[in-house]
Amino acid sequence: MSTEILFSIVVPVKNGDYWLDKLFQKLLKQTLIDQTEIIVIDSGSTDNSIEIIKQYPVKLIQIPAAEFNHGETRNVGVRESAGKYVVMTVQDAVPVSDLWLQFFLDGFLDNNVVAVCGQQVVPHDKDKNPVTWFRPINKPSITSYHFGNSEEFKQLTPERKKQVCGWDNVTACYRKDILFQIPFRKISFAEDMQWAKDAIMAGHTLVYNGYAQVYHYHQMNKEFAFKRSLTELYYRYKILGYIPVSARFSIKQHLSIIRILLQEDITLKEKWKWWIYTLHDSRQSEKAFHVFLKALKEDETNLDKIHQYYCEVPPMAQIVNR
């Protein structure tokens, strides 16, 4: 007698052979794996990803690279899923705990909760910037958000909207029936943030469970750091109306970075390397912030053009009123 599938884990993949073994091995150690299926959607990998995927008990869906879209591709995974819950993650993330799926389940506090989001953390690996290593002060928490109607949400400040909709498909779990009612939009970035807003506006409850953690880290060169920062600014504004006050590091932040680097058990050469890396990263964020503000001062059409010019993606589609 076959076990009922409770979770369907959906993983979009593109040239992920460096990470896939580690991801699959950790997924297969989950305490609820006997009630879980893994669905991989590959969009035209040219490395050894397909060969690695075929070594594991996963369902493989292949689509042309040109058809990939952060929202619609994940909808493909939802339609192919058999589980009651659909978990979204990415090829270069790894669950911290074998209880990762259980932590998602724990977040469904009642029938009003339609989705649970976890937390990205950076492991203490020497190939990762120690400034970003995970150093928790308190135990993880579980927080829920619900608003009586869409107007109540619209009255929130952009800062508060960003907090409520800080959703993350690197580690998130959804009731599948809700994903058919509110599918991901066709969107080139921030499909998770847009979905969270759509769900909140529809009167649903969202939960953030800090125990559902994954290790995830991006090493960024200057170009990538600039594009990433500009894209985040663009979509937070387009979806939530959010404009940060500044991107400049304060003296307090600089002192904090110095303190962290002095305390870590790494060589002087490594400390210097990561200090320079952090400064370059902050400067790219600052540059993106000034480009964003300058474009926005003219009008939103100009902002669309500037974002497309630098980030090579089409202007955002299907935006609802902020």
N, C-alpha and C positions, 0 to 999 in steps of 0.2 A: 504494500500500500504506500503510495507516494506521499511525501510530506507536503502540506500546503505551503505555497510560497508566500512569505510575509513581506520580504524586502526584494526590490529590484534595484541593483546598483548600476547606474548609468555612467560610463566613462568615455567622454570624447577623446580621441587619440589622433595625433599627427606627429610622426617621427619621434616617438616616445621610448625607443628601445633602451635608452640609458636608465629609465626609471621603472619600466613595467614589471620586471621580475620582483622587485622589492614591493611594489604596490600589490600585485596579485598574491604574493606569499602572505602579506599581512591581512589582506581581505579574507583569505582562506582560513585564517586563524581566528576569525571572529566567532564569539560564542554562539551566535545565531546563524552561522553559515549554513546549517542544514535546512534552514527555512529561507534561503537567499539564493537569488540568481544574479549573475554579473553580465551586463550587456555592454559591449564595447562598440563604439561607432568610430570607425577609422575613415578619415577623409583624405585619402591619397598618400599614405606614408611611403617614403622611398628608402627608408632604412630597414632594419631588421624587425620592426614592430610586428608585422603580420606573422612572421615565423615564431616570435615569442608568444604572441596571443594564442596561436594554435596549440601551444604546449599546455594550456590551462583549460579547465572546464568552464569556459565562458561562451556566451553567444556573440558572434561577430557579425556586425553589419558594416558594409563598405559603401561609401558614397564618394562621388567625385569631389576633389578639393574645391572646385568652384561652387559646389552646392552647400558648403559649410556655412552655418550662421549660428551664432551663439544661442539664439532663442529657438529657431526652427529645428536645428539639429537635435537639441535636447527633447523637443516634442516628438521626434522620431523614436527616441528611446522610450518615452512614455507610452507611445502607441504599441511598441513591441513588448512591453513589460507585462508580467503576470502577477506581480506582487500587489498587496494592499497598499504598501508604501513604496515610493520611489525615492532613492537616495542619489543625489548628485555629488560627484567629485571630479577630480581631474587627474591626468596621467602622472603628474609630478608631486602629488600629495600622498602622504602615508598616514593612516590612522595611528594615533599615539597609543591607544589602548585596544585590547581585544574585546572590550565592552563598548566599542564605538557605536555599533548598531543598537545595543541595549540602551545607551544614553539617549539616542534619538527617541526610542520608544518611551523612555521615562519623561520626555518633554511633552508628550501628548497628555496633558493634565486632565482634559475633559473633551467632550465631543465637539466643543466650539473651536478647538485648536486644529488648524488645517496644515501647519507646517512648523518644523523645528530647525533652527540654524545653530551650527556649532561654532568653533573658533579655530582660526589659524594660529599656529605658534611656530617659532623658529628653534630648532634643536641646537644644543651647544656643540656644534661641529666646527672644526678649525677652518673649513673652507667656506664658512658663512660668517657674515659680519657680526662680531660679538656685540656691537651696539644694539642689534635687533634680537639677540638671544632672549628666549622667554624667561622672565624672572618674576613669577607671580608674587604679589604681596598678600593677597587673600585667596581663599578657596574659590573655585568657580561658582557661579551663581546661575539661577534660572529666572529669567525675566519674561513676562508676557505683555503684549500690547493689544489693546482692543479699543475701538472708538464707536460710539453709539451710531454715528452716521458719517457720511463723507464730508459734510460741512464742518463737523468737529475737527476732522483731520486737516482740512484746508486752512483752518484758523491757526494751526500750529506755526511756529517760526520755522524758517528753513533749517536752522540748526537742529531743532527738535525733530523735524521730518527726517533729516539725515540719520539721526540716532534710531528712529523707529524703523527706517527702511535700509539700514546698513546690512542688508542680506548678503549671503555669500555662498555661491554654488560650488565652492571648493569643498564645503562640508555642510550639506543641507538635506533635509528629508521632508517629503510631501505626502499627503493623502492623495492617492492616484486619482480618485474621483474628482477632487478639486482641480487637478491639473487638466482634466478634460473640460471643466467649467471655465477655468481661467488658465489657458495655455500661455507659454512664454511667447512674447512678441517677436516678430522679425526685427532683429536689432543687432548691431555690430559690436556692442559692448554693454555691460551693465544690465543684462537681461534679468539678473537676480534682483537688483534694486527696483527695476520697473515692475517686476512681478510682485514684490512685497508691497509696493504702493497700490497696485491693482487689487490685491487681496484685502488690504486694510480698507480701501475705499469701498469694497463690496461688503464690508461689515464683519470680516472674519478675524480670528485671533491668531497672532503669530507669537512663537516662543523662541527665545534664545537660550540654549543650554550650553554653558561654558565648559561642561565636561566632555562634550562631543568634539574633541580636538583632533586636528591633523597637523602633521609637520608639513610645512610648505614654505618655500623660499625662492626668490628670484634674484640672481646676480645680474645687475643691470649695467650696461655701458652707458655712456653719456647720451647717445641718441635714443636708446630705449627708455632711459629714465625721463628724458624730456617728453617723449611721446606719451608715455604712461601717465605722467602728471597732467599733461594737457588734456588727455582723453578723460581722466577722472574728473577734472574741473568742468569739462564740457558737459558730461552726462549728469553730474550732480546738479548743475544749473538747469539743464533742459528738463530733467525729471522732477526736481524738487525746488528749483529756484534758489539753490544754495550758492552763495558767493563767500569764500573765506575772507577774513580780514587781512591776513598776510600769510606769506609762505616763508618769511625770513626766520631763521633760527634766532631765538633770544639768547642773551648772555647766559641765562640760567640753563638753557638746553645745551649750549656749548660746554659749560662746566660739567654738566651731567655726563656728557659723552667722554670728556677727559677723565672723569672719575671712574667710569666704567672700564675704559681701556687700561687705566693704571692698575685696577684691581684684578683684571683677568690674567690667568696663567698662560700668557703667550709671549713670544719673544718681542724684543724692542722693535725689530724689523716688521713684525706682523702688526704691532700697535700703530706704527707709522703708516703702514699700508692701509689699514682700516680707517685711520683718521682722515687720510687723503680721500679715500673712497667715499666716506660719509660727507665730507665737505663738497666733493664733486656732485654727489647725489642731491644735496640740499640746494646747490647752485642751479642745477637743472630744474628742480621744483620751482625755484624762484623765477627762473627764466620763463617757464611755462605759465606761471601766475601772471607775469607782466604781459605776455603775449595774449593771454585770455582776457585780461582787463581791457587792454587796448582795443581788442576786436569787439568786445561787448559794448564799449562806449559808443561805437558807431551804431550798431543795431544787431539783432539776432541773425539776420541774413548774412551779415559780414562774419559773425562768429562761426556760422556753419561753413563758410568758405575757408576761413583760416584753419579751422579744425581739419577740414578735408585736405587742404594744402599740405599741412604738416604730417598728418596721420594716415593719409591715403585710404580713407574709408568714406563712403557716402554720407551725406547729412542724415541725421537720425530721423527715422520714420515712426509713425503711430504714437506720437506723444499726446497724452491727455493733458487737459488744463491743470496747471499747478495749483 
